[in-house]
């Protein structure tokens, strides 16, 4: 987990850059200040309690000491080599403006490329070379597509700066994603979980933060009373860095009001401390097991169930994307397409069922017979006729 964030005494949400949480083998949080000093990673541990003035003072002291010993400079490499382009892109404002998750992901991908192919001329990198890199990662489609996005973004920036004249990633097709292994929870599974974990438990609070608020795991472990307004929860998403506002429903309000947590976050560990993302995942698996539910059900599955619920209620792709904090509607379209398929299929089944019933019903086939059976006679015949 990167970028410590907690609510200060004036209830302002403050994010502390260059901080990482690296839990020990027991799941206990260990916060560090980590920066690159002269090309090498350096870190110092913050031992004070997260959320206290002592923590902030220790953070500032470590950051000052580390920066004083730093002499920021680009590694000396051959001009116009691939490593040269990567170093300049990583130091650019273009990448600095991205979300924390995007910056970390692209740095890791590009540094690995520089290690293996940094000696190559960035101006002559071919489309075939990029395709080969994609194919080498095709067994994990997400990694292959993130590789393509990183190369394409870097070369797009390089073209704007005049470093290169072409983008070798243009026209390279993305790898088709496999069916998601994150299954949405069914209504029966959700009810079984709620029965096992009533209001007033940490598990129940986490459930509603994921299902009713639609928060990711990285935000569930961070959100607290300081993010709550009269009608909405407001938080800057850990993944994208963008703010999101979530309306507080009655069920969500009850879960927050009855949360057993006493600190700065709504969900806390058994030791009364905020969860790390990793330790929270382990806790969620334990809660699922305690409810007698099958393995594989996750907090992300509750977010997916929220998306399915909204789509089946007729929500638009933009509405779903806004609620779940997506940057575009591609993910939301999965839910709406599924809901549209069900509605269209149901309508088709009803249509042919009605036609089949009509063909098999002799009364429907012959309205005249229907009038005789009902006791209604025509004026040209029957009792009373002339």
C-alpha positions in Angstrom: 0.0 0.0 0.0 1.5 3.4 -1.0 0.7 6.9 0.2 -0.4 6.9 3.8 -3.6 8.9 4.3 -5.5 9.6 7.5 -7.7 12.3 9.0 -6.0 15.0 11.0 -7.4 16.7 14.1 -9.2 19.3 11.9 -10.9 16.4 10.0 -9.0 17.2 6.8 -7.9 14.2 4.8 -4.1 14.4 4.3 -2.0 12.2 2.1 1.7 11.6 2.8 3.8 10.9 -0.3 6.8 8.5 -0.4 5.2 6.3 2.2 4.6 2.6 1.9 3.0 0.0 4.1 4.8 -3.3 4.2 3.1 -5.6 6.7 5.1 -8.2 8.5 4.3 -12.0 8.4 1.8 -11.5 11.2 -0.2 -8.9 9.2 1.0 -6.0 11.4 1.5 -2.7 9.6 5.0 -1.4 9.0 5.1 2.1 7.5 8.2 3.3 5.7 9.4 6.5 4.0 10.9 5.3 0.7 12.6 7.4 -2.0 15.2 6.8 -4.7 18.6 8.2 -3.6 21.3 8.4 -6.3 19.6 5.6 -8.2 19.0 3.3 -5.3 16.0 2.7 -3.1 16.4 4.0 0.4 13.8 3.7 3.2 13.4 4.5 6.9 10.7 3.0 9.1 8.1 5.1 10.9 7.6 3.5 14.4 5.0 5.9 15.8 1.3 5.1 15.8 -0.4 6.0 12.4 -2.7 9.0 12.7 -0.8 10.6 15.6 1.2 13.9 15.6 4.3 11.8 16.5 3.8 9.8 13.3 3.7 13.0 11.2 6.8 14.4 12.9 8.8 11.2 12.4 7.7 11.1 8.7 8.9 14.6 8.1 12.2 13.9 9.8 12.9 10.8 7.8 11.9 12.5 4.5 14.2 15.4 5.2 17.2 13.2 6.1 16.7 11.1 3.0 16.3 14.0 0.7 19.4 15.8 2.1 21.5 12.8 1.1 20.0 12.6 -2.4 21.6 14.0 -5.5 18.9 13.6 -8.0 20.2 12.9 -11.5 19.4 10.8 -14.5 21.6 7.8 -15.0 24.2 8.5 -17.7 23.3 6.4 -20.7 23.7 6.6 -24.4 21.5 9.3 -25.9 18.6 8.0 -27.8 18.9 4.5 -26.3 15.7 3.0 -25.0 16.9 3.4 -21.5 17.6 7.1 -22.2 14.0 7.5 -23.3 12.6 5.6 -20.4 14.6 7.7 -17.9 13.4 10.9 -19.4 9.8 9.8 -19.5 9.9 8.6 -15.9 11.3 12.0 -14.8 8.6 13.9 -16.9 5.7 15.9 -15.7 3.5 13.7 -18.0 4.0 10.7 -15.8 4.0 12.7 -12.5 0.5 13.8 -13.3 -0.8 10.3 -13.3 -2.4 8.4 -10.4 -0.2 6.8 -7.8 -1.2 3.3 -9.1 -0.4 4.2 -12.7 3.0 5.8 -11.9 4.0 2.7 -9.9 2.8 0.3 -12.5 4.5 2.1 -15.5 7.8 2.6 -13.6 8.0 -1.1 -12.8 7.2 -2.2 -16.4 9.6 0.3 -18.0 12.4 -0.4 -15.6 12.2 -4.1 -16.5 12.3 -3.2 -20.2 15.3 -0.9 -19.6 17.1 -3.7 -17.9 16.6 -6.2 -20.7 16.6 -3.9 -23.8 17.9 -0.5 -22.7 20.8 -0.6 -25.1 18.6 -0.6 -28.2 18.0 2.6 -30.2 14.6 4.0 -29.2 14.2 5.6 -32.7 14.3 2.3 -34.5 12.2 0.1 -32.2 9.8 -1.8 -34.5 6.2 -2.8 -34.2 7.3 -6.4 -34.4 9.5 -6.0 -31.3 6.6 -4.6 -29.4 4.4 -7.5 -30.6 7.1 -9.9 -29.4 7.0 -8.3 -25.9 3.2 -8.5 -25.9 3.3 -12.2 -26.9 5.8 -13.0 -24.2 3.3 -11.8 -21.6 0.2 -13.1 -23.3 -0.3 -15.9 -20.7 -1.3 -13.0 -18.4 -3.5 -10.8 -20.6 -3.6 -8.0 -18.0 0.2 -7.7 -17.9 0.4 -7.9 -21.7 -2.1 -5.0 -22.1 -0.4 -2.9 -19.4 2.9 -3.4 -21.2 1.3 -2.1 -24.4 -0.2 0.9 -22.6 3.1 1.8 -21.0 5.0 1.7 -24.3 2.3 3.6 -26.2 2.1 6.3 -23.6 5.9 6.7 -23.4 6.3 7.0 -27.2 3.4 9.4 -27.5 5.1 11.6 -25.0 8.4 11.1 -26.9 6.9 12.2 -30.2 5.5 15.4 -28.6 9.0 16.2 -27.3 10.7 15.4 -30.6 12.7 12.5 -29.3 11.2 10.0 -31.7 9.2 10.1 -34.9 7.0 7.1 -34.6 5.1 5.1 -32.0 5.8 1.3 -32.4 2.9 0.4 -30.2 0.3 2.0 -32.5 -1.7 -0.7 -34.2 -0.6 -3.5 -31.9 -3.7 -5.3 -30.8 -4.5 -5.8 -27.1 -4.7 -9.4 -25.8 -8.2 -10.6 -25.3 -9.0 -10.7 -21.6 -10.0 -14.1 -20.2 -13.3 -14.5 -18.4 -13.1 -12.8 -15.0 -12.5 -15.1 -12.0 -14.1 -12.5 -9.7 -17.7 -13.8 -9.5 -20.5 -11.5 -8.2 -22.1 -12.7 -5.1 -25.7 -14.0 -5.5 -28.5 -12.6 -3.4 -28.6 -15.8 -1.4 -24.9 -15.6 -0.6 -25.2 -12.0 0.5 -28.0 -12.9 2.9 -26.1 -15.8 4.3 -23.1 -13.6 5.0 -25.3 -10.9 6.7 -26.9 -13.6 8.8 -23.5 -14.8 10.0 -22.2 -11.3 10.6 -24.9 -9.0 12.1 -24.7 -5.2 12.4 -22.0 -4.2 14.9 -19.3 -6.4 13.5 -16.3 -5.4 11.4 -17.3 -7.9 8.8 -20.7 -6.4 8.3 -19.4 -2.9 8.1 -16.9 -4.0 5.4 -19.7 -5.8 3.5 -21.7 -2.6 3.2 -18.7 -0.4 2.3 -18.1 -2.8 -0.7 -21.7 -3.6 -1.7 -23.6 -0.4 -0.9 -20.7 2.1 -1.3 -19.0 0.1 -4.1 -15.5 0.8 -2.7 -12.4 -1.1 -3.7 -10.4 -2.9 -1.0 -7.7 -0.2 -1.0 -10.4 2.4 -0.1 -12.4 0.3 2.4 -9.3 0.1 4.6 -8.8 3.9 4.5 -12.2 5.4 4.8 -13.4 6.7 8.1 -15.7 9.2 9.9 -13.6 12.1 8.6 -14.8 11.2 5.0 -18.4 11.2 6.0 -20.7 14.2 5.3 -24.4 14.6 6.0 -25.5 12.7 2.9 -22.4 11.4 1.2 -19.0 9.6 1.8 -16.2 11.5 0.0 -12.8 10.1 -0.6 -9.9 10.3 -3.1 -9.6 6.8 -4.6 -6.3 5.1 -3.9 -6.2 3.5 -7.4 -6.9 6.5 -9.5 -6.3 9.4 -7.2 -9.7 10.9 -8.3 -12.4 12.0 -5.8 -15.6 10.0 -5.6 -18.8 10.9 -3.7 -21.1 8.0 -2.6 -24.7 8.6 -1.3 -25.2 7.1 2.1 -28.2 4.7 2.0 -30.1 3.6 5.0 -28.3 0.2 5.2 -24.9 1.8 4.8 -25.7 4.4 7.4 -26.7 1.7 9.9 -23.5 -0.2 9.2 -21.3 2.9 9.7 -23.2 3.9 12.9 -22.8 0.5 14.4 -19.1 -0.1 13.4 -17.1 -1.3 16.3 -14.1 0.7 15.2 -12.9 3.4 17.6 -10.1 4.9 15.5 -9.8 6.9 12.3 -11.2 4.2 10.0 -14.5 2.3 9.9 -12.8 -1.2 9.7 -10.0 -2.1 12.2 -8.1 -5.2 13.0 -8.6 -7.2 16.2 -5.8 -5.0 17.6 -7.7 -1.8 17.0 -5.5 -0.7 14.1 -6.3 0.0 10.5 -5.9 -3.0 8.2 -3.3 -3.1 5.5 -4.7 -4.1 2.1 -3.0 -7.5 2.4 -4.2 -8.3 5.9 -7.7 -7.2 5.1 -7.9 -9.7 2.2 -7.0 -12.4 4.7 -9.7 -11.2 7.1 -12.3 -11.2 4.3 -11.4 -14.8 3.5 -11.9 -15.7 7.1 -15.3 -14.0 7.3 -16.4 -15.8 4.2 -15.4 -19.2 5.7 -17.1 -18.4 9.0 -20.4 -17.7 7.1 -20.1 -21.2 5.5 -19.7 -19.8 2.0 -17.5 -21.3 -0.7 -13.9 -20.3 -1.3 -13.4 -17.7 -4.0 -15.9 -15.2 -2.9 -14.1 -11.9 -2.4 -14.7 -8.2 -1.6 -14.3 -7.5 -5.3 -17.2 -9.9 -6.0 -19.4 -7.6 -3.9 -18.4 -4.7 -6.1 -19.4 -6.7 -9.1 -22.7 -7.7 -7.5 -23.3 -3.9 -7.0 -22.7 -3.3 -10.7 -25.0 -6.2 -11.7 -27.7 -4.8 -9.3 -27.5 -1.3 -10.8 -27.6 -2.6 -14.4 -30.6 -4.8 -13.7 -32.3 -1.7 -12.3 -31.8 0.1 -15.6 -28.8 2.3 -14.6 -26.8 3.7 -17.5 -23.1 2.9 -18.1 -22.1 6.4 -17.0 -24.1 6.0 -13.8 -22.5 2.7 -13.0 -19.0 4.0 -13.8 -19.6 7.0 -11.6 -20.8 4.9 -8.6 -17.9 2.4 -8.9 -15.2 5.0 -9.6 -14.3 3.8 -13.1 -12.4 6.2 -15.3 -14.4 5.2 -18.3 -17.5 3.1 -19.2 -15.7 0.0 -20.6 -16.1 -2.0 -17.3 -19.6 -0.7 -16.7 -20.6 -1.9 -20.2 -20.1 -5.5 -19.1 -22.8 -5.1 -16.5 -25.3 -3.3 -18.8 -24.8 -5.8 -21.7 -25.5 -8.7 -19.3 -28.6 -7.0 -18.0 -29.8 -6.1 -21.5 -29.2 -9.7 -22.6 -31.4 -11.0 -19.8 -34.2 -8.4 -20.5 -34.1 -9.1 -24.3 -34.0 -12.9 -23.7 -36.9 -12.7 -21.3 -39.0 -10.7 -23.7 -38.3 -13.2 -26.5 -39.3 -16.2 -24.3 -42.5 -14.4 -23.3 -43.3 -13.7 -26.9 -42.9 -17.2 -28.2 -44.6 -18.7 -25.1 -47.6 -16.5 -25.8 -47.7 -17.5 -29.5 -47.3 -21.2 -28.6 -50.2 -21.0 -26.1 -52.3 -19.3 -28.7 -51.7 -22.1 -31.2 -52.6 -24.8 -28.7 -55.7 -23.1 -27.4 -58.7 -23.8 -29.6 -60.7 -21.0 -28.0 -58.1 -18.4 -29.0 -57.9 -19.9 -32.5 -61.7 -19.6 -33.1 -63.4 -16.5 -31.5 -66.8 -17.8 -32.7 -66.5 -20.9 -30.6 -65.5 -18.7 -27.8 -68.8 -16.7 -28.1 -70.9 -19.9 -28.2 -69.2 -21.3 -25.1 -69.8 -18.1 -23.2 -73.5 -18.3 -23.8 -73.7 -15.4 -26.1 -75.7 -16.0 -29.3 -75.8 -14.3 -32.6 -78.9 -12.4 -33.7 -79.4 -14.8 -36.6 -79.9 -18.0 -34.6 -80.6 -19.6 -31.3 -83.5 -19.1 -28.8 -85.4 -16.0 -29.5 -84.3 -15.8 -33.1 -86.7 -15.3 -36.0 
